[in-house]
Amino acid sequence: MDPEDVRGGCAAEGRTHGPENVFDFSLGNPDLPPPQAALEKAAGLLTCMNHGYMPNAGFPDVREALAGYASELYEVPLRGMTSSLCCGAEAGSTWCSRP
């Protein structure tokens, strides 16, 4: 095995200890394949079509729950149907500035 073969960013350790003695167990680099049951479950989930993107403004029940919480917290009447969820201030300000 070539010690310059990075093996998950461990080239220096491979040169020192031998690449056959270096194992990268960081996220996404397991040393074993997933169990067959996990593969079958994942395949079933991909084909059932019970997944997809949420509505752009967020799920209605979550929007309603957050509006109720914010209404109590800030003592301002808010409604879920006039609220929107976003990921961060930039996304929110972009969404608000649309015509």
trRosetta pair geometry for C-beta under 8 A, 3 or more apart (Angstrom, degrees):
i j d omega theta_ij theta_ji phi_ij phi_ji
1 5 6.2 -85 174 32 90 139
1 19 4.5 -124 110 83 125 132
1 20 6.0 143 27 -57 138 82
2 5 4.5 107 77 -24 91 98
2 19 7.3 43 83 -16 32 162
3 11 6.8 98 153 -161 72 72
3 14 4.4 167 -151 127 77 106
3 15 4.6 100 165 -82 139 65
3 18 7.5 -92 -95 -137 107 35
3 19 5.1 -160 -106 -41 59 110
4 11 6.1 20 -142 -143 39 119
4 14 7.9 -154 -47 92 16 136
5 11 7.5 172 76 -104 30 87
5 14 7.2 -141 65 -179 72 171
5 19 6.3 59 60 -139 104 154
6 9 5.8 13 172 -68 108 27
6 10 6.9 110 169 39 57 53
6 11 5.0 -48 -119 -54 56 101
7 10 4.9 -54 90 53 99 103
7 11 7.2 145 35 -70 85 54
7 14 6.1 121 30 -64 133 134
7 19 6.1 158 -23 -154 149 101
7 22 5.9 107 106 102 148 114
7 24 5.7 168 148 -14 80 122
8 24 2.9 143 67 158 152 175
8 26 6.1 166 -179 30 130 114
8 29 5.0 35 -97 -114 142 163
9 24 6.9 112 44 -117 78 140
10 13 4.5 -45 -177 46 92 117
10 14 5.7 104 120 -32 85 94
10 22 4.7 176 137 163 138 134
10 24 5.4 -153 -18 -69 130 105
11 14 5.4 -56 -149 34 32 116
11 15 6.6 31 155 -19 66 101
12 15 5.9 -52 -152 33 33 109
12 16 6.5 25 152 -13 65 109
13 16 5.6 -60 -146 42 34 109
13 17 5.7 -15 172 22 73 113
13 22 4.7 128 114 -113 112 134
14 17 7.0 -69 -119 57 20 77
14 18 6.8 -39 -166 142 56 15
14 19 3.8 25 -151 -87 112 76
14 22 4.9 -93 -79 17 71 150
17 21 4.5 -110 140 87 105 125
17 22 5.9 125 75 -58 117 93
18 21 4.7 69 74 12 94 108
18 22 7.4 -179 90 -14 48 91
19 22 5.7 -62 -144 33 41 110
23 31 6.0 -12 -158 -80 123 130
24 29 4.6 -31 111 133 97 155
25 29 6.2 -152 -127 91 18 96
25 30 7.1 40 -138 -114 72 42
25 31 6.8 -42 -94 -27 89 101
26 29 5.2 44 58 29 70 121
30 33 7.9 144 97 -87 121 14
30 34 7.7 95 62 -66 156 66
34 38 4.4 -99 164 82 116 131
34 39 5.6 140 93 -52 114 86
34 42 8.0 37 115 -6 159 139
35 38 4.7 95 62 3 82 102
35 39 7.3 -149 97 -4 44 85
36 39 5.6 -55 -150 37 36 113
36 40 6.2 36 153 -19 69 106
37 40 5.8 -54 -146 38 31 111
37 41 6.3 32 155 -19 65 106
38 41 5.8 -53 -145 37 31 111
38 42 6.3 31 156 -18 65 107
39 42 5.8 -56 -147 38 29 110
39 43 6.3 28 155 -19 64 107
40 43 5.7 -54 -146 37 30 111
40 44 6.4 32 154 -20 64 106
41 44 5.7 -56 -151 36 30 112
41 45 6.4 29 153 -19 65 105
42 45 5.8 -55 -149 35 31 111
42 46 6.5 30 154 -19 64 106
43 46 5.8 -56 -150 35 32 111
43 47 6.5 13 159 -7 65 112
44 47 6.2 -70 -147 44 29 100
44 48 6.2 36 159 -37 68 108
45 48 6.0 -48 -139 18 30 114
45 50 7.7 -83 -153 54 67 97
45 51 7.1 54 169 -27 89 134
48 51 7.6 83 77 -6 90 90
49 52 7.8 26 -173 -47 66 104
54 58 6.4 9 139 -137 130 33
54 59 5.5 -73 -155 -52 122 82
55 58 6.5 -32 78 54 90 16
55 59 6.7 131 31 -85 99 39
55 60 7.6 37 35 -38 146 76
56 84 7.8 -14 123 -154 77 116
57 63 6.7 15 136 -79 97 146
57 83 7.8 129 175 105 108 50
57 84 4.2 -87 -146 -124 87 90
57 85 6.6 101 164 28 46 71
58 62 5.5 -105 161 82 111 115
58 63 4.9 131 93 -61 118 100
58 83 7.9 -39 50 114 133 87
58 84 6.3 151 7 -162 107 49
58 85 3.2 82 -66 22 139 118
59 62 4.3 74 69 12 98 109
59 63 6.8 -170 87 -11 47 86
60 63 5.6 -56 -145 37 31 113
60 64 6.2 31 158 -20 66 106
60 80 6.2 91 -170 141 64 130
60 81 7.4 12 -140 -86 98 71
61 64 5.7 -51 -146 36 32 112
61 65 6.4 33 154 -19 64 106
61 80 7.8 -9 -127 -160 13 161
62 65 5.7 -53 -146 37 32 111
62 66 6.3 27 157 -14 66 108
62 85 6.8 -4 113 -44 118 147
63 66 6.0 -59 -146 41 28 106
63 67 6.1 29 155 -21 64 109
63 80 3.8 113 115 -162 89 93
63 81 7.3 110 118 -63 133 29
63 83 5.0 167 -169 81 99 104
63 84 7.1 -12 -120 -99 125 26
63 85 6.3 -123 -87 -28 86 100
64 67 5.7 -54 -144 37 28 112
64 68 6.4 31 155 -20 63 106
64 79 7.6 -19 -118 -176 71 57
64 80 3.2 -55 -78 -42 57 154
64 81 7.7 23 -81 -33 88 65
65 68 5.8 -55 -151 35 29 112
65 69 6.5 29 152 -18 64 106
65 80 7.5 51 8 -89 42 127
66 69 5.5 -52 -146 37 35 112
66 70 6.1 30 157 -14 68 107
66 80 7.3 108 53 -107 78 88
66 83 6.6 -157 89 132 106 153
66 85 7.3 106 30 -81 162 103
67 70 5.9 -56 -142 43 29 107
67 71 6.1 39 154 -28 63 106
67 78 4.2 -142 -162 119 89 103
67 79 5.5 32 165 170 155 9
67 80 4.4 -142 10 -66 137 59
67 82 7.8 99 -117 58 144 74
67 83 4.7 -163 -77 -10 110 149
68 71 5.6 -50 -146 30 28 117
68 72 6.7 24 157 -13 61 103
68 78 7.7 -135 -57 77 25 95
68 80 7.7 -15 -25 -50 82 99
69 72 6.1 -61 -157 37 29 106
69 73 6.1 23 153 -17 66 114
70 73 5.5 -57 -138 42 33 112
70 74 5.7 -4 174 13 71 113
70 76 7.3 -37 138 62 87 99
70 78 5.4 -2 88 35 110 154
70 83 7.9 143 40 -113 143 148
71 74 7.0 -72 -132 53 15 82
71 75 7.6 51 170 -114 51 15
71 76 6.2 -117 -129 76 56 54
71 77 5.9 30 -135 -125 114 31
71 78 4.7 -144 -69 32 91 88
72 75 7.4 11 -168 -72 24 51
78 82 7.2 -138 -166 74 68 102
78 83 6.0 54 172 -62 112 123
79 82 4.9 64 69 22 96 100
79 83 6.8 -170 91 -14 45 96
80 83 5.5 -67 -140 37 33 111
84 92 7.8 155 94 -126 105 82
84 95 6.5 -137 113 140 149 149
86 91 4.2 -173 174 110 115 111
86 92 4.2 167 66 -72 148 75
86 95 5.8 -145 -88 2 142 145
87 91 5.0 61 61 15 67 158
88 91 5.1 93 65 13 81 101
88 92 6.9 -148 102 -4 42 93
89 92 5.6 -60 -146 41 33 111
89 93 6.0 26 161 -16 70 107
90 93 6.1 -57 -143 39 27 104
90 94 6.2 28 156 -19 63 108
91 94 5.8 -56 -147 37 29 112
91 95 6.2 28 155 -20 64 108
92 95 5.7 -55 -146 36 29 110
92 96 6.2 25 157 -16 65 109
93 96 5.7 -54 -142 40 33 111
93 97 6.2 26 160 -18 65 111
94 97 6.1 -64 -146 38 27 105
94 98 7.2 44 153 -42 60 93
95 98 6.1 -39 -164 0 34 115
